[in-house]
Each structure stands twice: as structure tokens, then as C-alpha cells.
Amino acid sequence: MLSTPPAQEAETTTNRPNRSPDSVVPGVLIALALAAAVLVLTCVVVYYNGPAGPDSAWLQWFIDHRTATLTTVAKAVSIAGDTTSVAIYSALACVLLAWRKYWEQAVLIAVAAIGAGALTFFGKLLIGRDRPPVVDHLVTETNHSYPSGHALGSTVVVGVLVAVALPVLGRLARILALVLATVFVIAVGLSRLYLGVHWPTDILAGWLVGLCWLTICLTARPYLRIPQLRTYPQSKEIPSSSPEDD
């Protein structure tokens, strides 16, 4: 019999991104602009060490327009956009994508969500801003106020989920997804003002920081390629005639 050819070893291949400056520069510029806006806003908040600019007037407007129905809606929206809820959304998405072998998308969502949580925690710890007067609170909050974790987390998680889903959606579904995501993120932020637990600048900071981190994640997405294992089938033995077979 002919000798069996050696089996082809598994080859690990990596899809390398197209590192074209044209595809990276816009994202970098947007992230820098958002970071600059966050820096300016943070300096203003730290300088005033309390309500800054129109904070008090805008918050009072929401308080003055409270109704029983709006209170119920605001509490429901706030729960849908809180830290626990967005963590559940991202975890479920990661599990589903990993089960379907979409590793890059799962890693992207995980990195975005974990980063959002870290930015919220350390941002509150660093600035240490007090919340509005407790007498105006409709829900109980015990941590610091700046930036809004609800606004930041919902912006990042909902944004990255939509970004991952867009390529598989039709044109109409894409528009609908973008509109619903935008409405949801805005509603979450406004619900926190209605409930009296944040200053308007807290919400604005949450949106800006969230958009900045989301932009960084999406800009870096081509560089988060996961190596894929590709194996080649082994050659089968091919019997050949020998003198004994004749």
C-alpha cells in the first residue's frame, strides 16, 4: 500500500482589519470632540459644586408637571434603563451571540458594557456630586449624582446592540431600530429628572460620556478580530495493488 500522506495540521488564521486612516479618523475626531465637551461640562460642575446654570430651573419644571400617570411611566422607564437592566440586556445578547458563534460581536458588547459600568463607578467616585434635595426624590438613591449611570449605561448598551443588529436588518427595520433606540435613551434620561434624583447636567454628562465610549468601541471594532480556527480534512488512505493481490 502507498504510504499515507501526513495530515494537514490545523491552521489558525486571523482576519486582519483594513487599517485605512479614512475609516478611523472620523471616529477618533468625534470621540475627541465628545471628550472635550465632557471635560468642559465637568469643570463647570466642579466649579459650581452644586446646581450649575439652569439646573435648578429645569429640574423644577419637571417637578411642577408631575402627575400620577407620568410618575408610573417614569418609574417603569427608569427601571428599564437602570444598571441591572442594561447589564441583563448585554449579558443575554452576549450569550446568544456566543451560542451562534458570533464571537467578535459578543466581545464588542461585553467590552462596551463593562466599560460603561467602570466609567459610571469611577466618574461618580471622582466627582462626588450630591444629588438634588431628597425631598424631591420619588425613588431612593444612595450614590453620587454625576454622571447619570442610567443615561450613560443605556446610551452605550442600547447603542452597541443596535450597531450589532443593523447589518442584518432591512432598511425600514434599521430606521425603526435607530428611532426606538434614540427615543428610549432620551426617555431614560428624562425619567431621572422627573423622579428628581438628578440634575440636568448629570443627564447631559451621562449621554456625552456614553456617546464618547460608544464611539471609541465602534471605531476600535475592526481591531477586535477574534482568530478563527480553520482545519483541513485529512487525506484518506488510497489502497493500491500489490503483487500479493494478483
C-alpha positions, 0 to 999 in steps of 0.5 A: 500500500502507498504510504499515507500522506501526513495530515494537514495540521490545523491552521489558525488564521486571523482576519486582519482589519483594513487599517485605512486612516479614512475609516478611523479618523472620523471616529477618533475626531468625534470621540475627541470632540465628545471628550472635550465637551465632557471635560468642559461640562465637568469643570463647570460642575466642579466649579459650581459644586452644586446646581450649575446654570439652569439646573435648578430651573429645569429640574423644577419644571419637571417637578411642577408637571408631575402627575400620577400617570407620568410618575408610573411611566417614569418609574417603569422607564427608569427601571428599564434603563437602570444598571441591572437592566442594561447589564441583563440586556448585554449579558443575554445578547452576549450569550446568544451571540456566543451560542451562534458563534458570533464571537467578535460581536459578543466581545464588542458588547461585553467590552462596551458594557463593562466599560460603561459600568467602570466609567459610571463607578469611577466618574461618580467616585471622582466627582462626588456630586450630591444629588438634588434635595431628597425631598424631591426624590420619588425613588431612593438613591444612595450614590453620587449624582454625576454622571447619570449611570442610567443615561450613560449605561443605556446610551452605550448598551442600547447603542452597541446592540443596535450597531450589532443588529443593523447589518442584518436588518432591512432598511425600514427595520434599521430606521425603526431600530435607530428611532426606538433606540434614540427615543428610549435613551432620551426617555431614560434620561428624562425619567431621572429628572422627573423622579428628581434624583438628578440634575440636568447636567448629570443627564447631559454628562451621562449621554456625552460620556456614553456617546464618547465610549460608544464611539471609541468601541465602534471605531476600535471594532475592526481591531477586535478580530477574534482568530478563527480556527480553520482545519483541513480534512485529512487525506484518506488512505488510497489502497493500491495493488500489490503483487500479493493481490494478483 
